[in-house]
Amino acid sequence: MSVSSKEKIIRVLQIFQRTDKETPINAATIISKLKYEFGIETDRRSIYKDVEMLQYCGYPIEQASNKRQGWYMNRHAFEDWEIKVMMDAVQQAKCVSANEAKIIREKLLDLTSERGRQRISHMIIPSDNNLKVDTKLGEYIEIMMEAMYQGRKIKFQYTRRGDKMEKILRRNGEYYIFNLYAIYWSSNNYYLIGAHDHRDELTNYRLDRVENLSMTEEYAIEAEKKIGHNPEMFIRKYIDESVAHFSGKPIRIEVEYEANQVTNAILYDFAGNDIHIRKRRDGKNVAGFTKLDGITLTLWFVQYADMFKVIKPENLKMHVIEQLNKGMEHYKE
C-alpha cells in the first residue's frame, strides 16, 4: 500500500465518523469529499475496497437500507444523549474555567456525527458557572492520577479568602505533604481525599483552593496502613459523612410543614428517599428523616424557615431560632 493509499483510507474513515444512520454517505460523495477536502483523487472501486477493509478491521460501518444512499457509521464512542449529559456537567462545573469548558465541549462534539453535532450544539446555552479565569484543573488532575498510579505523595499550597475575597496562602505558604487516596466530585467541586503522615485519619481539601500542586519523589503510605483493611469502605463512609459538609454525626429530624407542590419538591430534594411522612389532624404534615448535624444543616432550615418548622431534635430547633434572631438583629441596625 502506497503512502497516498494509507492516507486515503484514514481520510475515508474520518469521513465515515461524521455519519450516522440518518445521514449515510455514498461512494460519489466520498470521492468528492476526498478531492475537495484533502486533494485525493480516487474511484468507486477503490472506495468499495476501503469500506470492506474498514469493516474487516472491525469498524461498525453498515450499508443503508437504500443501497443508493451508501453506508454509515452505526456506532460512535458515545450516544448523543451521553455527550449531552457530559457537556451539561462541564458547563455547570464551577471549578472549570470558561476556556477549559469550551475546549472540552469541542472534544466531546468531535465524538459524534455531523448531524449529532448540529443536534447538540444548538442546545449549548452560555453559562456563568464556569470560572472567568484559566485554572490548572486539568494539569492538577493529571498529576494526582499519576501520583496515585505511581504510589507517590503530592505537595501543594492551600488558600483561603481574605476580607476582600482575595486568595491568601494558608500557613504562610507552607507546603502540605499529602498521601492521596481518592479524587471525588461533589457539589461542582473536586475534593482531594487522603491523609497526612502524622495523622491516621482521613481529611479532604478542595481542588479549587489548591495552588502549586506537584508529585513528590517520596512514596505514599498505603491506605490500608493509614485507615485499616478495606480502605474503600472507609473512604466511602468518609465521603458520605464529611465531604462538602461540616463534619457532624447523623441525627434524626422531624419537621412540620404544609404539603404542596413546592414544599414537597424542596423537601424531597433535601431528604431523599429516607423520609417518612405522617398527616396530622390539623392538616399539616410531619416528615422524619436523617441528616448530618452541623452549621450547613441549620442554615438550610434558616433558608426555608417560612416553609419548614423543626420539631425535633430540640437543639437543632434552638440553633435555627438563634440564627433567625441574629439575622433579625442585623436588620435592626
C-alpha positions in Angstrom: 0.0 0.0 0.0 1.5 3.4 -1.1 1.7 6.3 1.3 -1.2 8.1 -0.6 -3.3 4.9 -0.2 -2.6 4.8 3.5 -3.7 8.4 3.9 -6.8 7.8 1.7 -8.2 5.0 3.9 -7.6 7.1 7.0 -9.5 10.0 5.3 -12.3 7.7 4.4 -12.6 6.6 8.0 -12.7 10.3 9.1 -15.5 11.0 6.7 -17.5 8.0 8.0 -17.0 9.2 11.5 -19.2 12.2 10.6 -22.1 10.0 9.5 -24.9 8.1 11.4 -27.9 6.0 10.4 -29.9 9.1 9.5 -27.1 10.6 7.4 -25.4 7.9 5.3 -22.9 8.7 2.6 -22.4 7.1 -0.9 -19.3 6.5 -2.9 -19.8 9.5 -5.2 -20.0 11.9 -2.2 -16.9 10.2 -0.5 -15.0 10.7 -3.8 -16.0 14.4 -3.9 -15.1 15.0 -0.3 -11.7 13.3 -0.7 -10.9 15.5 -3.7 -12.1 18.9 -2.4 -11.2 18.5 1.3 -8.0 16.5 1.1 -6.8 16.7 -2.5 -7.0 12.9 -3.0 -8.2 11.5 -6.4 -9.8 8.1 -6.4 -12.6 6.0 -8.0 -15.6 4.0 -6.9 -13.9 0.6 -7.0 -11.2 1.9 -4.6 -13.9 3.3 -2.2 -15.6 -0.1 -2.1 -12.3 -1.8 -1.2 -11.7 0.8 1.6 -15.2 0.1 3.0 -14.6 -3.6 3.0 -11.2 -3.2 4.7 -12.6 -0.9 7.4 -15.4 -3.4 8.0 -12.9 -6.2 8.2 -10.9 -4.3 10.8 -14.0 -4.0 13.0 -15.3 -0.6 12.3 -19.1 -0.5 12.6 -19.8 0.7 9.0 -23.1 -0.6 7.7 -24.9 -0.2 4.4 -28.1 1.9 4.4 -31.4 0.2 3.8 -31.5 2.1 0.5 -28.2 1.0 -1.0 -28.0 4.1 -3.2 -27.5 6.1 -0.1 -24.3 4.3 0.7 -23.0 3.5 4.2 -22.9 5.0 7.7 -21.1 4.6 11.0 -23.5 2.7 13.1 -21.9 3.3 16.4 -19.8 6.1 17.9 -17.8 6.3 21.1 -20.8 7.8 22.8 -24.5 8.2 22.1 -25.6 11.8 21.6 -27.6 11.8 24.8 -24.4 10.7 26.7 -22.4 13.6 25.1 -25.2 16.0 26.0 -25.1 14.9 29.7 -21.3 15.2 29.8 -21.4 18.7 28.2 -24.0 19.9 30.6 -21.9 18.6 33.5 -18.8 20.5 32.2 -20.9 23.7 31.7 -22.1 23.6 35.3 -18.7 22.8 36.8 -17.6 25.8 38.8 -14.0 24.6 39.1 -13.6 24.5 35.3 -12.5 27.7 33.5 -14.6 29.1 30.6 -11.7 28.3 28.2 -11.3 24.7 29.5 -15.1 24.2 29.2 -15.0 25.4 25.6 -12.1 23.0 24.7 -13.8 20.0 26.5 -17.1 20.7 24.7 -15.4 20.7 21.3 -13.6 17.4 22.0 -16.9 15.9 23.0 -18.6 17.1 19.9 -15.8 15.5 17.8 -17.1 12.1 19.1 -20.4 12.3 17.3 -21.6 12.7 13.7 -22.1 16.0 11.9 -25.8 15.5 12.5 -25.2 14.8 16.1 -23.1 17.9 16.5 -25.9 20.0 15.0 -28.4 18.4 17.3 -26.4 19.1 20.4 -24.7 22.4 19.5 -27.9 24.4 19.4 -28.6 23.3 23.0 -25.5 24.9 24.3 -26.6 27.9 26.4 -24.0 30.4 27.6 -23.4 29.9 31.3 -21.8 31.9 34.1 -21.0 28.9 36.1 -17.5 28.3 34.6 -14.7 30.4 36.1 -13.8 33.5 34.2 -10.1 32.9 34.6 -7.9 30.0 33.4 -7.3 27.3 36.0 -4.9 24.4 36.2 -7.6 21.9 36.8 -6.6 19.5 34.0 -2.9 19.7 34.9 -3.6 19.1 38.6 -5.9 16.1 37.9 -3.3 14.6 35.6 -0.6 15.0 38.3 -2.9 13.5 41.0 -3.9 10.5 38.9 -0.2 9.8 38.1 0.7 10.2 41.8 -1.9 7.6 42.8 -0.8 5.3 39.9 2.9 5.5 41.0 2.1 5.5 44.7 3.7 8.9 45.4 2.9 11.7 47.7 1.8 15.1 46.5 2.5 18.5 47.8 0.6 21.8 47.4 -0.2 25.1 49.0 -3.7 25.8 50.3 -5.6 29.1 50.2 -8.4 30.9 51.9 -10.3 34.1 51.0 -9.4 37.4 52.7 -11.7 40.2 53.6 -11.6 41.5 50.0 -12.2 38.0 48.7 -8.6 37.7 47.6 -6.7 34.4 47.7 -4.4 34.1 50.7 -2.0 31.2 51.3 -2.6 29.4 54.5 0.2 28.6 57.0 2.2 31.4 55.4 2.6 29.5 52.2 4.0 26.3 53.8 3.5 23.2 51.6 1.1 20.5 52.6 2.6 16.9 52.1 -0.3 14.5 51.4 -1.0 10.8 50.9 -3.7 11.0 48.2 -6.2 8.1 48.1 -9.1 9.4 46.1 -10.3 12.4 44.0 -14.0 13.0 44.5 -16.5 15.2 42.7 -19.3 16.8 44.8 -21.4 20.0 44.5 -19.4 21.2 41.4 -16.1 20.9 43.2 -13.3 18.3 43.2 -12.0 17.1 46.6 -8.7 15.5 47.4 -9.2 12.8 50.0 -6.3 11.3 51.9 -4.2 11.5 55.0 -1.1 13.3 56.4 1.9 11.3 57.7 1.3 12.5 61.3 -2.4 11.6 61.4 -4.1 8.2 61.0 -7.4 9.6 59.8 -8.8 10.9 56.5 -9.1 14.6 55.6 -10.1 16.5 52.5 -9.1 19.6 50.5 -11.0 21.4 47.8 -9.1 21.4 44.5 -10.1 25.0 43.6 -8.3 26.2 46.7 -5.1 24.3 45.8 -2.0 26.1 44.4 1.3 24.8 43.0 0.4 21.2 43.2 3.1 18.6 42.2 4.1 15.0 42.7 7.0 14.3 45.1 9.6 11.6 44.8 8.6 10.1 48.2 6.4 7.0 48.2 3.0 7.5 49.8 1.9 5.5 52.8 -0.6 2.9 51.7 -4.2 3.5 52.6 -4.5 0.2 54.4 -1.7 1.2 56.8 -3.4 4.5 57.5 -7.0 3.7 57.8 -7.2 -0.1 58.1 -8.3 -3.0 55.9 -10.8 -2.5 53.1 -9.9 1.3 52.8 -12.5 1.7 50.0 -15.2 1.2 52.6 -13.7 3.8 55.0 -13.3 6.3 52.2 -16.9 5.8 51.0 -18.1 6.3 54.6 -15.9 9.4 55.0 -17.3 10.9 51.8 -20.9 10.3 52.9 -20.3 11.9 56.2 -17.8 14.6 55.6 -17.2 15.8 52.1 -19.0 19.0 51.2 -20.3 19.2 54.8 -19.1 20.4 58.1 -18.4 17.1 59.9 -21.2 16.0 62.2 -23.0 12.9 63.4 -26.2 11.7 61.7 -29.3 12.9 63.6 -33.0 12.1 63.2 -35.1 15.1 62.3 -38.8 15.8 62.4 -40.2 18.9 60.6 -43.7 20.3 60.3 -44.9 21.8 57.0 -47.9 22.4 54.8 -47.8 19.9 51.9 -48.0 21.4 48.4 -46.2 21.1 45.1 -43.3 23.4 46.1 -42.7 22.2 49.7 -42.9 18.5 48.6 -40.3 19.0 45.9 -37.9 21.0 48.1 -38.1 18.6 51.0 -37.7 15.5 48.8 -34.6 17.0 47.1 -33.1 17.7 50.5 -34.1 14.5 52.4 -34.1 11.9 49.6 -35.7 8.5 49.8 -35.0 8.3 53.6 -38.2 10.2 54.5 -41.3 9.2 56.3 -44.5 11.3 56.2 -47.5 11.3 58.5 -50.6 13.5 58.3 -51.7 15.3 61.5 -55.3 16.1 62.4 -54.8 19.8 61.8 -54.0 19.0 58.2 -50.2 19.7 58.4 -47.6 17.1 57.5 -44.7 15.9 59.7 -41.7 14.5 57.9 -39.0 12.4 59.6 -35.5 11.8 58.0 -31.8 11.6 58.9 -29.1 14.2 58.0 -25.6 15.1 59.2 -25.6 17.6 62.1 -23.7 20.9 61.5 -24.0 24.5 60.5 -25.0 23.7 56.9 -28.0 21.8 58.3 -29.0 24.7 60.5 -28.6 27.2 57.7 -30.8 25.1 55.4 -33.7 25.4 57.8 -33.0 29.1 58.2 -33.2 29.5 54.4 -36.6 27.8 54.3 -37.9 29.0 57.7 -41.1 30.2 56.1 -41.9 26.6 54.9 -40.5 24.2 57.4 -40.5 24.2 61.2 -38.1 21.9 63.1 -39.9 19.9 65.8 -37.0 17.5 66.8 -34.3 17.4 67.9 -34.6 20.3 70.4 -31.0 21.5 70.0 -31.4 21.8 66.2 -34.6 23.8 66.7 -32.8 26.2 69.1 -29.9 26.6 66.7 -32.3 27.6 63.9 -34.1 30.1 66.2 -30.8 31.5 67.3 -29.7 32.1 63.7 -33.0 33.7 62.8 -32.7 36.1 65.8 -29.2 37.0 64.8 -30.5 37.8 61.3 -33.2 40.0 62.7 -30.7 41.9 64.8 -28.7 42.7 61.7 -31.7 44.3 60.0 -32.5 46.4 63.1 -29.1 48.2 62.9 
